[in-house]
């Protein structure tokens, strides 16, 4: 990687390389990545550019540095190249991955902070959410498109109750963009996984349990960003 490129362009190249190594399993979850010196020699890049790339992936909870030990892969991050085999709706597929990665980071933290600061912000939503959950259960077996529409509605209802306007608008915009991107594709997902986590999220809201809400939402996005259905979107 020539360092004659702009520093941010070099960093992007390093991130792309690391994404590829992780997504192809060459750096599996739990493994220790090569040392800084090894990567610098392999990629012919500066320490600054390399550390910037590592920090980006650490911010996405993909890498974690342990002082005196090294840097480890702690979760997967989808490589957009997985979609290039079909060439169909490539833009929508890339957008789905990008939005899911954003929501995976932002949504669980947002709901935790809001419930900690404004523990009554979701009060009164139980009945509406339970009604939506029952609709999802009825749709799961025979109409996945409508099931997904109901799921998006479920999350918009929750995040529309957030007090912080900036966070609320950012998350709802992401959910809406995700819904529009998914609408042109045909994802095959496990409805039961989503129903179970939606049920736990309702329970957390009823109990005003911020930690449980964050955990349920994090598990939901962990599933959505890790599941192989992303590879088979058509």
C-alpha positions in Angstrom: 0.0 0.0 0.0 1.8 3.1 -1.1 2.1 5.8 1.6 2.0 8.4 -1.2 -1.7 8.2 -1.0 -3.6 10.5 1.4 -3.4 9.3 5.0 -7.2 8.7 5.1 -7.0 6.7 1.9 -4.2 4.5 3.3 -6.2 3.9 6.4 -9.2 2.9 4.3 -7.1 0.4 2.4 -5.9 -1.1 5.7 -9.4 -1.3 7.0 -10.5 -3.1 3.8 -7.6 -5.5 4.1 -8.5 -6.3 7.7 -12.2 -6.6 6.9 -11.3 -9.2 4.2 -9.1 -11.2 6.6 -11.9 -11.3 9.2 -14.8 -12.0 6.8 -12.9 -14.8 5.0 -12.0 -16.5 8.3 -8.3 -16.0 8.0 -8.5 -14.0 11.2 -11.3 -15.9 13.0 -13.2 -14.5 16.1 -11.0 -15.0 19.1 -7.7 -15.0 17.2 -4.9 -12.6 17.7 -4.0 -10.5 14.7 -0.4 -10.0 13.6 1.6 -7.5 15.5 2.0 -3.8 14.5 5.5 -4.5 13.2 4.4 -7.5 11.2 1.5 -5.6 9.6 3.6 -2.6 8.9 6.1 -4.7 7.1 3.4 -6.7 5.3 1.4 -3.7 4.1 4.2 -1.1 3.9 2.3 1.5 5.9 3.1 3.9 8.7 2.3 3.2 12.3 -0.1 6.2 12.4 -2.2 4.8 9.5 -2.2 1.3 10.9 -3.3 2.4 14.4 -6.0 4.6 12.9 -7.4 1.6 11.1 -7.3 -0.6 14.2 -9.1 2.2 16.1 -11.9 2.3 13.5 -12.5 -1.5 13.8 -12.2 -1.3 17.6 -14.9 1.4 17.6 -17.1 -1.1 15.7 -16.4 -3.7 18.4 -14.6 -5.9 15.9 -11.1 -5.6 17.3 -10.0 -5.2 20.9 -6.5 -4.3 22.0 -5.2 -5.9 25.2 -2.3 -4.0 26.6 0.9 -6.0 26.6 -0.7 -8.9 24.9 -1.9 -7.8 21.4 -5.0 -7.1 19.4 -7.8 -9.7 19.0 -10.8 -10.2 16.8 -13.9 -10.2 19.0 -16.7 -10.2 16.4 -17.2 -10.3 12.6 -17.8 -7.4 10.3 -19.3 -8.1 6.9 -17.2 -7.6 3.9 -19.3 -6.0 1.2 -17.6 -8.2 -1.4 -19.8 -11.1 -0.3 -22.5 -9.5 -2.5 -20.6 -9.1 -5.7 -21.2 -12.7 -6.9 -24.8 -12.0 -7.9 -24.4 -8.3 -8.9 -28.1 -7.9 -8.2 -29.2 -4.9 -6.1 -25.6 -4.4 -4.9 -26.3 -0.9 -3.7 -29.2 -2.0 -1.5 -27.2 -4.9 -0.1 -24.3 -2.7 0.8 -26.6 -0.2 2.4 -28.2 -2.9 4.5 -24.8 -3.9 5.9 -23.8 -0.3 6.6 -27.1 0.5 8.4 -27.1 -2.7 10.4 -23.5 -1.9 11.6 -24.6 1.6 12.6 -27.7 0.4 14.4 -25.7 -2.4 16.2 -23.5 0.3 17.7 -26.0 3.1 18.3 -29.4 1.5 19.1 -28.6 -0.6 22.3 -26.6 2.3 23.8 -29.4 4.8 23.0 -32.1 2.8 24.6 -29.9 2.1 27.7 -29.1 5.8 28.2 -32.7 7.0 27.7 -34.0 4.5 30.2 -31.4 5.5 32.7 -32.1 9.2 32.4 -35.8 9.1 31.6 -37.1 5.9 33.1 -40.7 6.7 32.2 -40.0 7.6 28.5 -41.4 4.2 27.3 -44.3 4.1 29.8 -47.6 3.4 28.1 -46.1 1.5 25.2 -46.7 -2.0 26.5 -50.1 -2.5 25.1 -49.2 -1.2 21.6 -46.0 -3.2 21.5 -47.8 -6.4 22.7 -50.4 -5.9 19.9 -47.7 -5.5 17.3 -45.9 -8.6 18.7 -49.1 -10.7 18.4 -49.4 -9.5 14.8 -45.8 -10.6 14.1 -46.6 -14.1 15.5 -49.5 -14.4 13.2 -47.6 -13.2 10.2 -44.4 -15.2 10.9 -45.7 -18.5 9.4 -47.1 -17.3 6.1 -46.1 -13.7 5.2 -42.5 -12.7 5.9 -42.7 -9.4 4.0 -45.6 -8.3 6.3 -43.7 -9.7 9.3 -40.7 -7.5 8.5 -43.0 -4.5 8.0 -44.4 -5.1 11.5 -40.9 -5.5 12.9 -39.9 -2.1 11.6 -43.1 -0.6 13.0 -42.3 -2.1 16.4 -38.9 -0.4 16.5 -40.1 2.9 15.2 -42.7 3.0 18.0 -40.0 2.4 20.6 -37.4 4.9 19.3 -40.1 7.5 18.6 -40.4 7.8 22.4 -36.8 8.7 23.0 -36.4 12.2 24.5 -33.1 13.0 22.8 -34.3 14.4 19.4 -31.0 14.0 17.7 -30.7 10.3 18.7 -34.3 9.6 17.9 -34.2 11.2 14.5 -30.9 9.4 13.6 -32.1 6.0 14.6 -35.5 6.3 13.0 -33.9 7.6 9.8 -31.6 4.5 9.8 -34.6 2.2 10.5 -36.6 3.8 7.6 -33.6 3.5 5.2 -33.2 -0.1 6.2 -36.8 -0.8 5.6 -36.6 0.7 2.1 -33.5 -1.2 1.3 -34.9 -4.5 2.5 -38.1 -3.9 0.5 -36.4 -4.6 -2.8 -34.8 -7.8 -1.6 -36.1 -11.1 -0.1 -34.2 -11.8 3.2 -34.8 -15.2 4.7 -34.5 -14.8 8.5 -35.5 -16.7 11.6 -38.7 -15.2 12.8 -38.5 -17.1 16.0 -35.2 -15.5 17.0 -36.7 -12.0 16.4 -40.0 -12.8 18.2 -38.1 -14.0 21.2 -35.9 -10.9 21.4 -38.9 -8.6 20.8 -40.6 -10.3 23.7 -37.6 -9.7 25.9 -37.4 -6.1 24.9 -41.1 -5.6 25.9 -40.4 -7.3 29.2 -37.5 -4.9 29.8 -39.6 -1.9 29.0 -42.4 -3.1 31.4 -39.8 -3.7 34.1 -38.0 -0.4 33.3 -34.8 -2.5 33.1 -32.3 -0.6 31.0 -29.7 -3.3 31.1 -32.1 -6.0 29.9 -33.3 -3.7 27.1 -29.8 -3.0 26.0 -28.9 -6.7 26.1 -32.0 -7.8 24.1 -31.4 -5.1 21.4 -27.7 -6.0 21.2 -28.5 -9.7 20.7 -31.0 -8.7 18.0 -28.4 -6.8 16.0 -25.7 -9.4 16.7 -28.0 -11.9 15.0 -28.8 -9.6 12.1 -25.2 -8.7 11.4 -23.9 -12.2 11.7 -26.5 -14.3 10.1 -25.8 -15.9 6.7 -29.0 -14.6 5.2 -27.0 -11.5 4.2 -25.1 -13.7 1.8 -28.1 -15.0 0.0 -30.1 -11.8 -0.5 -31.5 -11.7 -4.1 
